[in-house]
Amino acid sequence: MTARPSVSFACMNTLTVKIPPSLDEALAQASARTHINKSELVRRALDLYLRQRDVEQPFVSALDQAGDLAGCFAGGPRDLSSNPEHLAGFGRI
């Protein structure tokens, strides 16, 4: 991780959050392992999360994501996706 500029604690705001016990335990373990207090770990995690969200992500369509699956079904009726007759009884047990 890159070095962070030192920040005076006098200019910090206080934020109170509620977290589940399991997350608190994981945070305590990370704090003990890294010798970084929990507040600093939360600041770093929040900073990283917000910076990653700010990076503009290109739009990827469902077809782009699953394009290798489109049209891979061999056989069957050619109008499977458009003919409602093929859905007769669909979803019934």
N, C-alpha and C positions, 0 to 999 in steps of 0.2 A: 504494500500500500504506500502511496506517496506521502511525503511528510506534509503535515497540516500546519498552517501558520498558527502560532500561539494566540489564544483568545483570552482576553481578560474575563474572569468569571464575574466581574462587577457589571459587565454589559450583557449578561445572559438572562433570558427569561426563564421562568419555571413553568413546566408543563407536567401535569399529573395525568397518568394513564393507568387504566386497569388492564392487567394481563392475567391469563390463567396460570395456576401454580406450575404447570409443566414448563411454560415459557420462562417463568421466573427462575426455575431450577436450572434450565439450560443457560440462561443469562448468567446466573451465579457461577456455574461451572466454567463458562467461557471467560468470565472475569478472573477467576482463580487461575485458570490455565495461562492466560495472556498477561496477567498482572496489570490489567487495565480496568478501571472502575466501571460499574454498570452504566453510569450516566454517559461516560465517554463511548462505550460500546454502542449504546442506543443512538447517540448523536451520529456516530460514524455510519451505522446501519441506515438511519433515516436520510442522511446526506447522500449516501450511495444510491438508495432507492429513488430519491427525488431526481438525482442527476440522470439515472438510467431512464426514468420516465420522460425526462425532457428531450432525450435523443429521439429525433423523428424517425419513426419506423415506417418503412414503405408498406403500402397496402398489398396484401397477398390474398387473392381470392380463394374460395374453397376448391375451385377447379385446379388452381396452381398447386395447392397443398396436396390434393389427392388425384392429380392428373393421371398418374400411372394406373389408377384404379378405374378411371372412366372408360367405359367400353370394353372392359376386360372379360365380360361375361360372354361365353361362347354358347350358341344355341339359344333356344327360347324364342318367344314371339318378338317381332321387330317393333311392335307398337306397345311394348310392355309398360313404358312410362306414360303413355297418353291414352290408353284404352281402359275405361273404367270397368269393363267386363272382367279384366284380370284381377280386380280388387274384390270381386264378389266373395264374400265369406272371410275376407281378411280381418284378422283381429278377433275372430270368434273362436271360442274354445270348444 
